[in-house]
């Protein structure tokens, strides 16, 4: 993997990377405690967000909100190049107290309306903003404070353009699988409750074996692993809000605190 640009602080992380021979196993299902903007430059594959497949198109943007699971099916036969910016909600609220930008992250169902295609975007604007950061070798010599300012000041115009696209009619493509999305929605609404395969298969009106196969195919993981990941992301949010860990365990579906502690520590350190 070639690291073309890298920046990291508490509120914003950015990288520009190129993998000449990407390995599919290097991109398992995951979620972040921040929002993510992914700009796809080159490669061939599909990006799965909460079970919805988005065909990767050069020049397209993907936006994922905090806790939204995603994984990549990438062809190893083509170089994979992308720019990713991870940013906290505070980055948005600092300039947008009315939540205008946040709407495109939260005013939609999980795994839907994540992608903005080149024909929707003001492509020259997006490319110019990103090139101002990663295309200028002099930026590597800037102080951290100046790099942060440069990233944030160029991130806002891209997000404003994505917000304009969000107001446009929805392009009916990349439609989610109905049964799987019913299950995903149910899990996310009942994370604090006991969940079992019998109940989930009944909700989706499919057999348990079919549900298991299809769920893994479109999410890249099992029902149980997905549920644990979403519970852990919710737990992290509660802990950051200063809720006591024992209470968090119960709120997120664990009846045994020691089990919660082990899984949380294994995932987040």
N, C-alpha and C positions, 0 to 999 in steps of 0.2 A: 504494500500500500504506500502511495506517495502522499505525504502531507504537504499541501501547497500553502495552506494558511491555517493558523490555529490561534484562538483567543479564548480565555476562560476567566470568569469571575463569578461572584455569588448570584448575580441577576441575569447574566447573559453569557452564552457560550456559542462560539462559531467555529466551523471548520470547513475547509475546501479540500476534498480528498479525491484521489484517483486510484482505482484498483485495476491494474492491467488484466489480471485474471481473477475476478471475484469468485469466492467460494460461497455457495448458498448457505452452508452451515454457519457462516460468520454473521448472519443477519437473522437471528431467531426472534420470536415474538418478544416484545418488551413495551414498556410505557415509561413516561417521564413525569417528574414532579413539576415540570415547566411546560409551556407551550413549545411547539416546534414548527419551524418553516423549512421545508426541504425544496430546493431548486434543483431540478434534474437536468443534467447537461448531456450525458451520453451513457449508453448501455442498452440492454434489452431485458425487460422483465415486467413484473407486476408488483404493485405495492398494495398490501392488504391492510385495511384499517377497520378494526372491529367486524371482520368478516366480509367487507366490501372490497372487491378487486378493482384497482385503478391501473390501467395500462400506462406504463411510463412513456411519456412523450417528451423529447428534448425541448426545453424551454418552458415546461409546465411547473407549477407550484403545488405543493401539498401542505396543508395546514392541519395540525393535530393539536387538540387542546390537552391540558393536563390530564393524565390518567388514561388517555385514549390509546388502546393497544394497537400495535402495528408490527408487521414484519414484511420482509422482502423475499420474493422469488426472483432471483437474478440468474441470467445465463452466464456461465463462466467463459463463454467464447467471445465476449465483447468487453472492452474496457468499460468500467462503471465509474462515472465522475459525477459529483454532486457537491452542492453547498448547503450546509445545514446551519440554522440559527435557532438556538434554544433560548427562550426568554421568559422571565417571570411575569406574573400578572401585574406586578408593580410597574414594569416597563410600560404597560398599556395605560394604567390608571394615572400615571404621572402626567400624561398629556390628554387623557380622555376620561374625565370624571363621569360623563354621561353614558359610557359603555358602547359607543358607536362602533369602535373596532372590535370590542369583545363580542358583539352580537354574532359575528361570523364564526366564532368559536363555540358559543354556547346556545345560540338560538337555532339549533338543528339537532336531529337525533344523532346518537353515536354512530360513527362510521359513515356518515352521509354528507355530501357536499364538501368533501375534503380537498378536491382537486380543482385547480384553475388552469385551463389549457392556454397555449400560446395565442390562439385566435381570440380569446377573451381578454387577455392582459394587454397592457401597453408595454409590449416586449422591450422596446428601446429603453424605456424608463427603468424597468426591472434590471436589465443587463447593465445599464449605466451605473445604477446604485451598487450592484454587487461588484462590478469591475473597479469601482472607486476604492473598494476595500481590498479585494484579493488580487486585483490586476496591477497594482502599483507596488513595485519592490520596496519603495521607500517606507511603506507602512510598517514593515518589520522593524524598522529602527525607531518608531515612535514610542513614546512612553505608554504605559498601560492606560493612563487616563485619556490620552489623545486617541488611542485605538478604540477605547470604549465609546468615546464621543463620535468617532467616525462611523462605527457600526450602528449605533442607535439612530443617528441622524439620517442614515441611508436605509435603515429598516422601516422607519415610519412611512416614507413614500410608497414602499412596496406594499405594506399592509393597507394603506389607504386605497391603493389600486385594487387590491384583493377585495376590499370592502365594496368598492364600486361593482366588481364582478358579482359579488354576493347578491346584489340587488337585481341582477339580470335573471331572466327566466331560466329554470333548471334544465340542463341538457340531459335528456333521458338516455343515458348509456350506463354502463357499469352498475346496473341495478343489483341490489343485494338479494341473497337467497332468503325467501320468506321465512321458512322454518327456522333457519339458523338465527336470523335476526330477531325472531320472536323469543328465542331462548336467550340470546345476548341481552335483549332488553329486560327480560324477566330476571336474569341473574343480577344485573346492575341495579334493579329496583328492590332486590331482596337479599342484599349482601349480608345483612345481620341475621338472617334466618337460616334454618337448616335447608340445604339443597341436596336433592338426590336425583339420580338418573331417571327413575320411574316418573317423578313429577315433571321433569323437563321434557321427557319424551311425550308425555301426555299433553303438555302445553303445545308442543310443536305438531302433535298428531302424526308422529312417525314412530317407527320402531327404535328401540334403544341402540341396536347395532348400526342402523342407518344414521342416527343422530351422532353417534361417536365418530363414524367415518367422515361424515360431511363436516362436522365441527372441526376436526383436525385438518381437513383439506383447506378450509377457508380461513382458519385462524392460525394454523401452524402449531397448535398445541392441543392438549386434551381439555375436556370440560373442567376437570378438577384443577389442573394447573392454571387454567384461565381464571377460575374463581379465586384461587389463592392469590394470584397476581393482582386482581382487582381489589380484593380485600386488603392486601398490603399497601396498595397505593392510597386507598381510603384511610387506612390507619396512619400512614405518614402525614396525611393532611390534618387529621385530628391531633396528632402529637405536636405538629407545628403550631396548632391553635392552643397549645398548653393544656389539653385535656389529659388527665392522668392515664398512664399506660394500662392499668387494670380495667378502667372504664372503656378505654379504646378497644381492648380485646373483645369485650362483650358487644360493643356497638358494631364490630366488624365480623361477628359470626363465630368467634372462638369461645368455647365454654371452658377451655383449659388454658390458663395464662402461660404456663411453661411452654406449651406448644406454640402459642403466639410468639413468645419471646424468641424461641429458637428460629422460627421461620423469618421473623422480622430481622433478626441479627444476620442470618444467612444471606438475606436479600440486600439489605442496606448497609450492613457493617456496624 
